[in-house]
Every structure is written in structure tokens, then in C-alpha cells.
């Protein structure tokens, strides 16, 4: 009923309303508070809100906009770790953009139907090749595997290497730090790269890239 109301008020389709709701977890939590109050389920509101917070909000979950921004900001960064959300949002972005640019190629006459490639979409593919490989390496690092495993794409026709890489890309990252860096689910600096932080102990301003407070030496992010 709630989703239907969102659909009608916003003019979105039913699937679009579902996506809107899950893309705005704070709104979902507020709606639950209202519904539980009306329905007389106030006693279980707190526990369910905690569950929704963990499931929808997670640890500062990366969204599509964050993933695109991070992909280009870390254009050739093959170090560190990246979450599943960051990886798959980037894959979705590249896929949709490639389709859209192929349509543009068809419209402006730069699409070759024999090779099924277009000029604009081809340039986009070249432009996103390196950040895509870098992100793939960071995703492998997140499950404590070397980025060199990406070379299995060179034998993708054997199917099994392709399946293995896809399963690894879908695997949850290591909980806590590993040899490739801190847990990206807990270290939210990659979501707010321009944020100025304050030390919890002495309240001194700390640069976003600092791991320790320069005044008192307190660790800024728990690993």
C-alpha cells in the first residue's frame, strides 16, 4: 500500500517506487515508524528499526552516484579495497551508459552494424577500461585475493574462469582489515572524500586522509 501511494504521488512505476524506497532508507524507517504507530505495533518498532537500519543503511552503503564518482576519482588506483556495492553499481553504470551511447551512435551515424561497435560508445569503453580494471583489482583485494587473478578474463571462453571471477565479485568482503587495507564497510572516508573530520578525543580538526589525530595521536578510524 505504501509503495502504491509513492507510485501514484510521484508518478513512478511500481518497480520505480520500490527502487525509490530502498534508495532512501531514512524515508523507509520514518514510514515504518508511522505505520507501526497506526497499527499498534509500537513495542516492536525499535527492534525492527534496528534491523532495517542494518539491512538498508548498512555501513554507509555506496550508491550509484558514489560508485561513479569513486570509479573516476580512483581512476588508476590498483591498491586498497572496494565493496560489492561499489563494484556492481559501477558495472550497472557502464552497461547502461554503453547501451545509451550505442543508441547515440546509431542516431548520428557512427555505428558500424557489421562490427556492432560505435565511435562514441567505443571511446567510452576505452575511457572506462582502466578504472574498471582497477576497481576489479580492489574488489578482489576485498576478499583477500590478488588483483592478478583478473588475468583470467583473458581465457573467458573457457567459462569456468568467468564463473569464478563473477562468484568472487559477488562474495562478501573480509570483515575487518586484511593485507590489502582496512575494511571499506567501516572506513567511510571513501564516501565523503572532501569531509573535514574532528577528533573525538580532543575535537581538533583532522584532515580526511589522516588516520591519526596530529594533536593527541588518537586513531580516527577503527580498523
N, C-alpha and C positions, 0 to 999 in steps of 0.2 A: 504494500500500500504506500509506504514511504517512497519507494523508488518510482512508483507510478505518479505520485504527486510531484516529485522532482522532474520527471519526464514531461509532465504537462506544463509545469510552470516555467521550465527553461527551454521548452521546445526541442529537447533532445529525444532521441530514440530510447527505447528501453535499455539496450546494451550501453548506450551512451550515458544514461543516467546511472547505471551500475558502475561504470568506469569513473564517473564524476564523484560518486560517493566514496569509492575506495581511493581515489586520488586526493580526497580531502578528509583524512582520518579525524581531524578535530571536529569537523561537522558531524561525522558519524557518531562520535562519542556524545556530542551535545544532543543529537536526535535520540540516542538511546536513553539519555537522562530524562528527556521529556516523555518518551513512550513508557518508560518504566514507572514514572510518577503517575501517569494517567491510568496505567494498568494495575497499579497497586503492588508493583514488584520492587519497592524501594529498598527492601532488605538485601536484595542480591545485586543492586545497582553497582555498588563499589567493586565487588569481586568481578563482575562481568566487564566493567570498565577497565579494570586492570588487565584482563585477558585481551580486550580489544586494543588496549594501548600496546601490549606486547606484539600482537598479531599484525595490527595495521601500522602503528608508528615504528615499531622495531627500534633499532639503534640509529635514528636519523637516516632512514631508508633513502637511497638515491632514487630520484625520479628521472623522467626522460630529459628534462631541461638540464639537470645536474650532470647526467651522463654525457650529453653532447658537449657541455662546457668542459667537463673534465677530460673528455677524449682529446679535445684540441689543445687544452692547456698542457696536458702531458703528452704532447704530440709524438715525441720520440723517447719517452721515458720507459725503459725496459726493466726498471728496478721497482721494488715495492710490491704492494698487493692491491687487488681490486675485488670488489664484491660481485656476487652473481647478478645482483640488480643492475649494477653499473655495466656489466658486460652485455646482458641481454637487452637492456634499453638501447645500448649502442647498436647492437645487431638489428633491432627493430628500426632504429633511425636510418641506418644505412640501407636496409631493404626497402623501406617506404620511399626514401629520397631517390634511390636508384630507379624505382618504378616511375615516380613522378617525373624525373629528368628524362627518362626514356620517352615518355609521352611528349615532353617538350621537344625532344629531338625529332619525333615524328611530325610534330606540328610545324617545325621550322625547316624541315627537310634535311636534317643532319643525321638521320637514322639509316643505317645500312641493313636492309631486310635479309640480305644473304648471310652476313656475319652476325646479325641480330645484335649489333652494337651501335651506339650513338656517340657523337662527339662530346656533347655536354655530360652525359652520364658516364662516359669513359674518363673524362677529366676528373669528375667527382670520385670515380673509383680509384684513380691514381692518388688523389688528394687524401683519401681516407685509408689507403693501404697501410702506410706506416703506423698511424695511430691505432689502427685495428690490430696490427701485429703486436704493438706494444701493449695494448690492453689484453690481448690474448696471453702474453707472457706474464703479465701481472695477475691475471686470473688463475694461471697455473701456480704461480707463487703462493696464492692464497690457500691452495690445498697442499702446499709444501712440495711442489714439483718444479723441476727446472723448465724454464721457458723454451729450452731447446727441443722439447717434445713437440713444439709447433711444426717442426720439420716433417712430422708425419702427414701433414697436409699434402706433401709432395707425392705421396703414394695413396691419395684419397680413393683411387679407383679400386683399391683392394677392400673397400667398405669397412673392414674391421678397424683400421686406424681412425677412420672418420667417426665411427660409433664411439670409440674410446675417448676421443677428444670431446665429443658432444657430451658424453657422460661426465667427464671431468669438469667441463664448463658448467654443468648443472649441479655439481656437487657442492655442498655447503663448505665454506672455508673453515680453516682451523680456528678453534676457539682460543683466543689469546695470541701472543706473538709467536712467530716461528723464525727460521733462519733468514727469511726474506723481508722481515719487518713486523711492525705492530699490526694488531687486528684492525682492519678498516671499519669494522662494525662498531668499534669502541672509540676509535680516533676519528672525530668528526671534523677535523681541520680540512679534510679534502672536500667537505660540503660547503664550508664557509672560508675560502682561501684568503679573503681580504679582512676577516674579522680581527679586531684588536681585543685580546683577552686580558683578564685581570687575575692575578694570583689569588687563590682562595685564602692563603695564609696571611700575606702582608698587603693584599689589594693593590700591588704595584702593576702598572700596565706591562703586558708581556706581548712581544711580537708573536704572530700566529705560528711562525715556523720554529719557535723556541720550544724545547722540551723541558727546560728547567727555568725557574724564575731567576733572573740575573741578580736580584736583591737578596733573597733568602735561600735560594737553591732548591726550593720545593719543586717536585716533579709536577708538570702541568697536566699531563695525561697519564692515566693509569694504563699500563700495558698488560 
